[in-house]
Each structure stands twice: as C-alpha cells, then as structure tokens.
Amino acid sequence: MHSTLAIEPSVFYFGTPVALLTTVKPGDETANITPISSAWALDDTYVLGLSDASQAMCNLRENGELVINLPDARLWESIERIAETTGAAEVPSHKREKYRHEPDKWTLGGFTSRGSESVLPPRIAECPVQMEALVTNMTPLDEEEGATIVHAKVLRTHVHQALALPGTSHVDVDAWKPMYYTFRHYFSQGERLGVNFRAEQ
Ligand SMILES: Cc1cc2nc3c(=O)[nH]c(=O)nc-3n(C[C@H](O)[C@H](O)[C@H](O)COP(=O)(O)O)c2cc1C
C-alpha cells in the first residue's frame, strides 16, 4: 500500500538536467553564461524556460543565436560560483537582495571560451556537450510569471572526444554523466537501471 500526503511545494524542481546557455548582446565583447535547468529536447528542438528578467532572455530577443552547453558533475562548483550573478548591468529589483551584476562570468567560473561554427555565441570548452542552436519560437508562459518558453533548434552538436563512439554519431552512454538539479541541489547521474527497446547501442 502506498499512502500519500498532499503537499504544497513552493517549486516543482523534481529534477532536470543543468544547461549553461551562452548568448550575446550585439555590441558586447563578452558573451553571457546563464545556468538553467528548465530544458528538455523534443526531436532536434530544445524547449527552454527562461525568466524575462534574465540577461539571456534579453540577449535572445535581440539575437536568437545561442549555445546550449551541458556540463557534467565535475562542473557544479564552477556553476555555483556564477549562480548569484546576472549579466544584466542593472540588477532587476526582485533579484537585488541575492544577486549581483557580473560582466565576465567566464573568469569567475573558470570557464574557457571556444568559437562556435554556426552561431555567434561561443561554446564553453569545459562542457562535454555543446549544441549550437537558433531560436525558432518564443511563447510567454504567463504574463504574471514573467517567463518565456523558448524553442531552439539545434544546428550543430559537439561532444568531447571521450564521449563519441568512434565511427558513429552516438554518445557513449557509459562515459556521459549529465548533471541534474533537484530542488536546488546538484546531483550526478546514478546507476543505469535498464535499456529501452529502441536504444541504438
Ligand atoms: C542550476 C540552476 C538552474 C537554473 N534554472 C533556471 C531556469 O531554468 N530558468 C531561468 O530563467 N533561470 C534559472 N536559473 C536562475 C538564473 O541562472 C539566474 O536568474 C541568473 O541570474 C540569470 O543570468 P542572466 O541574467 O545573466 O541571464 C537557474 C540557476 C541555477 C544555478
């Protein structure tokens, strides 16, 4: 028997992968890095949930090019170093208590910039997966929430060599360890439980 309790969580972050978006503001030399976890893929399109108050959203409205960088477990402390910052020169009032402006999250987090091939924003060299992408759609989540659902079509995918299965476009699922965000805690991937009937490896 599974007895249940009705609860009222303040957030519903039961666990989603962490992604670091790189975006550029036209005219700015340094690209911005935005940690998110509202990200999932449908075919070759990523669906991203972004606060309208983020610099990422502001940049994407001006230039719809981005890189979706996926970190692994080793990078959680670098991500946490930039977590309290925003690329927005003027920190939105509701964030002022907990956030500060940081124009160069690369140095703060110890990230290295690597030029992209099909989009303006650079990739994050330390991230094992880097997807160059283009915004194809933006839908307001809810005017009151101040968030937007962004669709981003993946144009090009780069993976660290250690993840690539030679001679294929497959990612080595034994080598790739995504990082998950669960109620604002960082987790690494656990043990493999089984395999789906459609798996290609
Ligand atoms: C692990 C992690 C996951 C986050 N997930 C999201 C998210 O899914 N959407 C979002 O808008 N903000 C998310 N945030 C908060 C933003 O990173 C934060 O508002 C940041 O200041 C935005 O940076 P920017 O203003 O420079 O774009 C997350 C933060 C962390 C550390």
The ligand as an SDF file (V2000), in Angstrom:
LIG
                    3D

 31 33  0  0  0  0  0  0  0  0999 V2000
   21.3510   25.2660  -11.6100 C   0  0  0  0  0  0  0  0  0  0  0  0
   20.4960   26.4600  -11.9290 C   0  0  0  0  0  0  0  0  0  0  0  0
   19.3410   26.3090  -12.6750 C   0  0  0  0  0  0  0  0  0  0  0  0
   18.5530   27.4270  -13.0120 C   0  0  0  0  0  0  0  0  0  0  0  0
   17.4610   27.2590  -13.8090 N   0  0  0  0  0  0  0  0  0  0  0  0
   16.8700   28.3310  -14.3600 C   0  0  0  0  0  0  0  0  0  0  0  0
   15.8870   28.1740  -15.3770 C   0  0  0  0  0  0  0  0  0  0  0  0
   15.5420   27.0740  -15.7820 O   0  0  0  0  0  0  0  0  0  0  0  0
   15.3340   29.3160  -15.9130 N   0  0  0  0  0  0  0  0  0  0  0  0
   15.7180   30.5650  -15.5020 C   0  0  0  0  0  0  0  0  0  0  0  0
   15.2150   31.5550  -16.0410 O   0  0  0  0  0  0  0  0  0  0  0  0
   16.6420   30.7340  -14.5190 N   0  0  0  0  0  0  0  0  0  0  0  0
   17.2340   29.6590  -13.9590 C   0  0  0  0  0  0  0  0  0  0  0  0
   18.2010   29.8240  -13.0010 N   0  0  0  0  0  0  0  0  0  0  0  0
   18.4830   31.1710  -12.4910 C   0  0  0  0  0  0  0  0  0  0  0  0
   19.3600   32.0050  -13.4310 C   0  0  0  0  0  0  0  0  0  0  0  0
   20.5800   31.3490  -13.6900 O   0  0  0  0  0  0  0  0  0  0  0  0
   19.6200   33.3880  -12.7870 C   0  0  0  0  0  0  0  0  0  0  0  0
   18.4180   34.1220  -12.7770 O   0  0  0  0  0  0  0  0  0  0  0  0
   20.7150   34.1850  -13.4660 C   0  0  0  0  0  0  0  0  0  0  0  0
   20.8800   35.3950  -12.7680 O   0  0  0  0  0  0  0  0  0  0  0  0
   20.3960   34.5070  -14.9290 C   0  0  0  0  0  0  0  0  0  0  0  0
   21.5580   35.0310  -15.5010 O   0  0  0  0  0  0  0  0  0  0  0  0
   21.4810   36.1810  -16.6070 P   0  0  0  0  0  0  0  0  0  0  0  0
   20.5620   37.2700  -16.0490 O   0  0  0  0  0  0  0  0  0  0  0  0
   22.9070   36.6760  -16.7350 O   0  0  0  0  0  0  0  0  0  0  0  0
   20.9540   35.5620  -17.8460 O   0  0  0  0  0  0  0  0  0  0  0  0
   18.9490   28.7250  -12.5760 C   0  0  0  0  0  0  0  0  0  0  0  0
   20.0890   28.8530  -11.8070 C   0  0  0  0  0  0  0  0  0  0  0  0
   20.8750   27.7450  -11.4840 C   0  0  0  0  0  0  0  0  0  0  0  0
   22.1210   27.9320  -10.6680 C   0  0  0  0  0  0  0  0  0  0  0  0
  1  2  1  0
  2  3  1  0
  2 30  2  0
  3  4  2  0
  4  5  1  0
  4 28  1  0
  5  6  2  0
  6  7  1  0
  6 13  1  0
  7  8  2  0
  7  9  1  0
  9 10  1  0
 10 11  2  0
 10 12  1  0
 12 13  2  0
 13 14  1  0
 14 15  1  0
 14 28  1  0
 15 16  1  0
 16 17  1  0
 16 18  1  0
 18 19  1  0
 18 20  1  0
 20 21  1  0
 20 22  1  0
 22 23  1  0
 23 24  1  0
 24 25  2  0
 24 26  1  0
 24 27  1  0
 28 29  2  0
 29 30  1  0
 30 31  1  0
M  END
$$$$
